[in-house]
């Protein structure tokens, strides 16, 4: 099948293919084989949820990132969460690791994995976002950007746009470490226009000079390409195996992309590279000790969207009247404000800040499931009460 004509259609095809991967999962034999081929150690793989690594990467960006305690990390195309979980172990509880992925199915998978590791926002967050659009991240807020075998999947204009967004969100002096597929030669037309080859991270690869130009035009500096010499034919080894014990093909799980042609040698045409670049500091840059707000423009993006129907509302006056004249045994007021409660919290209310409400929703339900009326109070805030009520 040939590539679609429009960039949007290409992005949609990639989205659909990786959403299927997220729902079906990856065969452990295959995903471990790929992960080890591209530099992940058994110790690293055993430290994260098994569902987090899916055989979709072409390197180990965390290994080259030199992450430090307290840093803020952004992973573009975070998949099942492998690199976010490894990063979180290095930046400690005071750091933040944010994964962005276009697929809602991948985000659901990553969030399940995070919950199993007891990792919560803002320390670890997974957010659905298109990488060819403006990222939902504040400018000058990120210490280190990671990406693993994702940028090659974007159309050329999407690649250029994403590097500009990387420059925008990086702090002055911040860095990016990207593992990606680079074209060693101009790919033959039958490969370059092959849809399966594109989804398989082959035909979207561009030459190293063109890749470097995109990074430099975006405003980044000190660009370095390191050939990791990974064996890209590892993606197809499962197809070649005739031993059922070592092959995942024929199962319901993902076991890698199909070969574009029977004689195709991936290592001849493409290579796996780790790419480094920095955002220069300026005279007006804030000192390293300066405190930055949360990088997420909307804190609620780190949680599932509200899917329930519209809930009824009450005015502040109605709540005040209820508190003054009603028997409190049949209702509970939940004050979801955090630090903007001028004059104090509502008298007799329970405090559940909206920013962490979803993390405690199971315990909350058990506590209040027998209460006739639960009122989420947010005064004049923009959506915290309705959002918590919807959840």
C-alpha positions as CSV (number, residue, x, y, z in Angstrom):
1,X,0.0,0.0,0.0
2,X,1.3,3.5,-0.9
3,X,1.7,6.5,1.4
4,X,-1.4,8.8,1.6
5,X,-1.1,12.1,-0.2
6,X,-1.5,14.5,2.7
7,X,0.6,14.9,5.8
8,X,-2.5,14.7,8.0
9,X,-3.4,11.4,6.5
10,X,0.1,10.0,7.1
11,X,0.0,11.1,10.8
12,X,-3.4,9.4,11.2
13,X,-2.1,6.2,9.7
14,X,0.8,6.2,12.1
15,X,-1.6,7.0,15.0
16,X,-3.8,4.1,14.1
17,X,-1.0,1.6,13.7
18,X,0.6,2.4,17.1
19,X,-2.8,2.5,18.8
20,X,-3.2,-1.1,17.7
21,X,0.2,-1.9,19.2
22,X,-0.9,-0.3,22.5
23,X,-4.1,-2.3,22.7
24,X,-2.6,-5.7,21.7
25,X,0.7,-5.3,23.5
26,X,4.1,-6.7,22.4
27,X,5.4,-10.2,22.7
28,X,7.9,-10.2,25.6
29,X,10.5,-12.3,23.7
30,X,10.4,-9.8,20.8
31,X,10.4,-6.6,22.9
32,X,13.3,-7.9,25.1
33,X,15.3,-8.8,22.0
34,X,14.8,-5.4,20.5
35,X,15.5,-3.5,23.8
36,X,18.7,-5.4,24.4
37,X,19.8,-4.8,20.8
38,X,19.6,-1.1,21.3
39,X,21.4,-0.8,24.6
40,X,18.9,-1.4,27.5
41,X,20.4,-3.6,30.2
42,X,18.5,-6.4,31.9
43,X,18.7,-4.5,35.1
44,X,17.0,-1.5,33.5
45,X,14.3,-3.7,31.9
46,X,13.6,-5.5,35.2
47,X,13.2,-2.2,37.0
48,X,10.2,-1.1,35.0
49,X,6.8,-2.6,34.2
50,X,7.0,-5.3,31.6
51,X,4.3,-3.6,29.5
52,X,6.4,-0.4,29.3
53,X,8.8,-1.6,26.7
54,X,7.2,-2.8,23.4
55,X,10.1,-3.3,21.0
56,X,9.4,0.1,19.4
57,X,12.7,2.0,20.1
58,X,16.0,2.2,18.3
59,X,18.2,3.3,21.2
60,X,18.4,4.1,24.9
61,X,18.2,7.9,25.2
62,X,18.2,7.9,29.0
63,X,21.7,6.3,29.0
64,X,23.1,9.3,27.2
65,X,21.1,12.0,28.9
66,X,23.2,12.4,32.1
67,X,20.1,13.2,34.1
68,X,20.4,14.8,37.6
69,X,18.2,15.0,40.7
70,X,15.4,17.5,40.4
71,X,15.5,17.9,36.6
72,X,12.4,18.2,34.4
73,X,12.3,15.7,31.5
74,X,10.1,15.6,28.5
75,X,9.7,12.4,26.3
76,X,8.3,13.0,22.9
77,X,6.4,9.8,21.7
78,X,6.6,8.1,25.1
79,X,4.8,4.9,24.1
80,X,4.3,2.5,27.0
81,X,6.6,4.7,29.2
82,X,9.9,2.9,29.2
83,X,12.1,6.0,29.0
84,X,10.0,8.0,31.4
85,X,10.2,5.3,34.1
86,X,14.0,5.1,33.7
87,X,14.3,8.9,33.8
88,X,12.1,9.1,36.9
89,X,14.5,6.8,38.8
90,X,17.3,9.3,38.0
91,X,15.6,12.7,38.6
92,X,14.2,11.6,42.0
93,X,11.0,12.7,43.7
94,X,11.7,16.4,43.2
95,X,12.1,16.0,39.4
96,X,9.3,15.8,36.8
97,X,9.1,13.4,33.9
98,X,6.4,14.1,31.3
99,X,5.6,11.8,28.4
100,X,3.7,13.0,25.4
101,X,2.1,10.6,22.8
102,X,-0.4,11.1,20.0
103,X,-2.2,7.9,20.8
104,X,-4.8,7.8,23.6
105,X,-4.4,4.1,23.8
106,X,-0.7,4.5,24.5
107,X,-1.4,7.1,27.1
108,X,-3.8,4.7,28.8
109,X,-1.2,1.9,28.8
110,X,1.5,4.2,30.2
111,X,-0.8,5.5,32.9
112,X,-1.6,1.9,33.9
113,X,2.1,1.2,34.1
114,X,2.7,4.3,36.2
115,X,-0.1,3.3,38.6
116,X,1.5,-0.1,39.1
117,X,4.7,1.6,40.0
118,X,2.9,4.1,42.3
119,X,4.1,7.0,40.2
120,X,1.8,10.0,40.0
121,X,1.6,13.5,38.6
122,X,3.4,15.9,38.9
123,X,6.4,13.6,39.4
124,X,5.4,11.3,36.4
125,X,2.7,12.3,33.9
126,X,1.5,11.1,30.6
127,X,-0.4,13.4,28.3
128,X,-2.0,12.9,24.9
129,X,-0.7,15.4,22.4
130,X,0.0,15.6,18.7
131,X,3.7,16.2,18.0
132,X,3.2,18.1,14.8
133,X,1.2,20.8,16.8
134,X,2.0,23.2,19.5
135,X,3.1,21.2,22.6
136,X,1.0,21.7,25.8
137,X,4.2,22.6,27.6
138,X,5.3,26.0,28.9
139,X,8.2,27.8,27.3
140,X,11.7,27.6,28.9
141,X,10.5,24.9,31.3
142,X,12.3,21.7,30.4
143,X,15.9,20.6,31.3
144,X,16.1,17.6,29.0
145,X,14.1,16.3,26.0
146,X,14.2,12.7,25.1
147,X,12.7,10.9,22.0
148,X,13.1,7.3,20.8
149,X,12.5,6.3,17.2
150,X,9.6,8.7,16.8
151,X,10.7,11.8,14.7
152,X,11.3,9.7,11.6
153,X,7.5,8.9,11.7
154,X,6.6,12.6,11.2
155,X,6.2,14.2,7.8
156,X,9.0,16.6,6.9
157,X,7.1,19.7,7.9
158,X,6.2,18.0,11.1
159,X,9.8,17.2,11.9
160,X,10.7,20.9,11.4
161,X,7.8,22.1,13.5
162,X,8.7,19.7,16.4
163,X,12.4,20.8,16.5
164,X,11.2,24.4,16.8
165,X,8.9,23.4,19.6
166,X,11.8,21.7,21.3
167,X,13.7,24.9,21.2
168,X,10.7,26.8,22.6
169,X,10.1,24.5,25.6
170,X,13.8,23.9,26.6
171,X,15.3,26.1,29.3
172,X,18.3,28.1,28.2
173,X,21.2,25.6,28.5
174,X,18.7,22.7,28.2
175,X,19.5,19.7,26.0
176,X,17.9,17.1,23.8
177,X,18.9,13.5,23.4
178,X,17.1,11.9,20.5
179,X,17.5,8.3,19.2
180,X,16.2,8.1,15.7
181,X,16.6,6.4,12.3
182,X,18.7,8.2,9.7
183,X,18.9,7.3,6.0
184,X,22.4,6.3,4.8
185,X,21.3,6.5,1.2
186,X,18.4,7.9,-0.8
187,X,15.8,5.2,-0.4
188,X,14.4,3.5,-3.5
189,X,11.0,4.7,-4.6
190,X,9.3,1.4,-3.8
191,X,10.6,1.6,-0.2
192,X,10.1,5.4,0.2
193,X,6.5,5.2,-0.9
194,X,5.7,2.0,1.0
195,X,3.2,2.6,3.8
196,X,4.2,-0.4,5.9
197,X,7.9,0.7,5.6
198,X,6.9,4.2,6.8
199,X,5.0,2.9,9.8
200,X,8.0,0.6,10.4
201,X,10.3,3.6,10.8
202,X,12.1,3.1,7.5
203,X,10.8,5.3,4.7
204,X,10.3,8.4,6.9
205,X,14.1,8.5,7.6
206,X,16.0,11.4,6.1
207,X,19.7,11.9,5.4
208,X,21.9,13.2,8.2
209,X,22.7,16.5,6.6
210,X,19.0,17.3,6.1
211,X,18.3,16.2,9.7
212,X,21.1,18.5,11.0
213,X,19.7,21.4,9.0
214,X,16.3,21.0,10.7
215,X,17.8,21.1,14.1
216,X,20.0,24.2,13.4
217,X,17.2,26.1,11.7
218,X,15.1,25.5,14.8
219,X,17.7,27.5,16.8
220,X,19.6,24.6,18.6
221,X,23.3,24.4,18.8
222,X,26.3,22.0,19.2
223,X,24.6,19.3,17.2
224,X,26.3,15.9,17.4
225,X,25.3,12.6,15.7
226,X,26.6,9.4,17.1
227,X,26.1,6.2,15.1
228,X,25.1,3.6,17.7
229,X,25.6,0.8,15.1
230,X,22.5,-1.0,16.3
231,X,21.4,-4.0,14.2
232,X,18.1,-2.8,12.6
233,X,17.4,-6.2,11.2
234,X,16.5,-7.3,14.7
235,X,13.0,-6.0,14.0
236,X,12.6,-8.8,11.5
237,X,14.3,-11.7,13.3
238,X,11.0,-12.9,14.8
239,X,9.7,-13.5,11.3
240,X,12.7,-15.6,10.4
241,X,12.5,-17.9,13.4
242,X,11.0,-21.4,12.8
243,X,11.2,-22.3,16.5
244,X,7.8,-21.6,18.2
245,X,9.5,-21.1,21.5
246,X,11.5,-18.1,20.1
247,X,9.1,-16.7,17.7
248,X,6.1,-14.4,18.4
249,X,4.6,-14.5,15.0
250,X,1.1,-16.0,14.8
251,X,0.3,-14.7,18.3
252,X,-2.2,-11.9,19.0
253,X,0.6,-9.6,20.2
254,X,2.8,-7.2,18.1
255,X,6.0,-8.7,16.9
256,X,7.5,-6.0,14.7
257,X,7.0,-4.5,11.3
258,X,6.8,-6.6,8.1
259,X,9.8,-6.5,5.8
260,X,9.3,-4.1,2.9
261,X,10.7,-6.7,0.5
262,X,12.1,-10.2,1.0
263,X,15.7,-9.2,0.3
264,X,15.6,-5.9,2.2
265,X,18.7,-5.3,4.4
266,X,17.8,-2.5,6.8
267,X,21.4,-1.9,7.9
268,X,22.4,-1.1,4.3
269,X,19.9,1.7,3.9
270,X,19.3,3.2,7.3
271,X,21.2,3.5,10.6
272,X,20.3,4.1,14.3
273,X,21.8,7.4,15.7
274,X,21.8,9.2,19.0
275,X,21.6,12.9,18.4
276,X,22.6,15.6,20.8
277,X,21.9,19.4,20.8
278,X,21.5,22.3,23.3
279,X,19.6,25.5,23.6
280,X,22.1,28.3,24.2
281,X,22.1,30.4,27.3
282,X,21.7,34.1,26.9
283,X,22.7,37.1,29.0
284,X,19.1,37.5,30.1
285,X,18.7,33.8,31.0
286,X,17.4,33.1,34.5
287,X,20.0,31.7,36.9
288,X,20.1,27.9,37.4
289,X,18.6,28.3,40.8
290,X,15.4,30.0,39.5
291,X,12.2,28.1,40.2
292,X,10.0,27.3,37.2
293,X,6.3,26.5,37.5
294,X,4.9,23.2,36.3
295,X,5.8,22.6,32.7
296,X,2.3,21.4,31.9
297,X,0.1,24.3,30.7
298,X,-3.0,22.5,32.0
299,X,-2.5,20.2,35.1
300,X,-5.6,18.2,34.2
301,X,-4.0,17.0,30.9
302,X,-2.2,14.5,33.1
303,X,-5.4,12.7,33.9
304,X,-8.2,11.1,31.9
305,X,-10.7,13.4,30.3
306,X,-14.1,13.6,32.0
307,X,-16.5,11.3,30.2
308,X,-19.6,11.7,32.4
309,X,-22.7,13.7,31.5
310,X,-23.1,17.3,32.7
311,X,-23.6,17.4,36.5
312,X,-26.0,19.8,38.2
313,X,-24.6,23.0,39.7
314,X,-25.3,25.2,42.8
315,X,-24.5,28.8,43.4
316,X,-22.2,29.9,46.3
317,X,-25.3,31.3,48.0
318,X,-27.1,28.0,47.7
319,X,-24.2,26.2,49.3
320,X,-24.1,28.8,52.1
321,X,-27.8,28.4,52.7
322,X,-27.5,24.6,52.8
323,X,-24.7,24.8,55.4
324,X,-26.6,27.1,57.6
325,X,-30.0,25.4,57.7
326,X,-29.6,21.7,56.7
327,X,-28.8,18.5,58.6
328,X,-25.2,17.6,57.5
329,X,-25.8,13.9,57.7
330,X,-27.2,13.8,54.2
331,X,-24.6,15.9,52.3
332,X,-20.9,16.6,52.1
333,X,-19.1,19.6,50.8
334,X,-15.7,18.9,49.1
335,X,-13.5,22.0,48.9
336,X,-11.3,21.4,45.8
337,X,-9.3,24.6,46.1
338,X,-5.7,24.5,47.1
339,X,-4.1,27.8,47.9
340,X,-6.7,30.3,46.6
341,X,-9.2,29.9,49.5
342,X,-9.3,33.6,50.7
343,X,-10.7,33.5,54.2
344,X,-10.2,29.8,54.6
345,X,-11.9,26.6,53.4
346,X,-15.7,26.1,53.5
347,X,-16.8,25.5,57.1
348,X,-17.2,21.8,57.8
349,X,-15.9,20.8,54.3
350,X,-13.5,18.1,53.4
351,X,-10.3,19.2,51.6
352,X,-9.5,17.4,48.3
353,X,-7.4,19.6,46.0
354,X,-8.5,19.1,42.4
355,X,-4.9,18.8,41.3
356,X,-4.5,15.5,43.2
357,X,-8.2,14.4,43.4
358,X,-8.1,11.8,40.7
359,X,-5.2,10.0,42.3
360,X,-7.3,9.4,45.4
361,X,-10.7,8.8,43.7
362,X,-11.0,5.1,44.7
363,X,-10.6,6.0,48.4
364,X,-12.8,9.0,48.0
365,X,-15.6,6.8,46.5
366,X,-15.4,4.4,49.3
367,X,-15.6,7.2,51.9
368,X,-18.6,9.0,50.4
369,X,-20.5,6.4,48.4
370,X,-23.3,6.3,51.0
371,X,-23.7,10.1,51.1
372,X,-26.9,11.4,49.4
373,X,-25.5,14.6,48.0
374,X,-21.8,15.4,47.4
375,X,-21.0,19.0,46.5
376,X,-17.7,20.0,44.9
377,X,-17.0,23.6,45.8
378,X,-14.5,25.7,43.8
379,X,-15.9,29.2,44.2
380,X,-14.8,31.1,41.1
381,X,-12.3,28.7,39.7
382,X,-12.4,27.6,36.1
383,X,-13.6,24.1,36.0
384,X,-12.1,22.4,39.1
385,X,-15.4,21.5,40.7
386,X,-17.2,20.3,37.6
387,X,-14.1,18.3,36.6
388,X,-13.9,16.5,40.0
389,X,-17.6,15.9,40.0
390,X,-17.4,14.5,36.5
391,X,-14.6,12.1,37.5
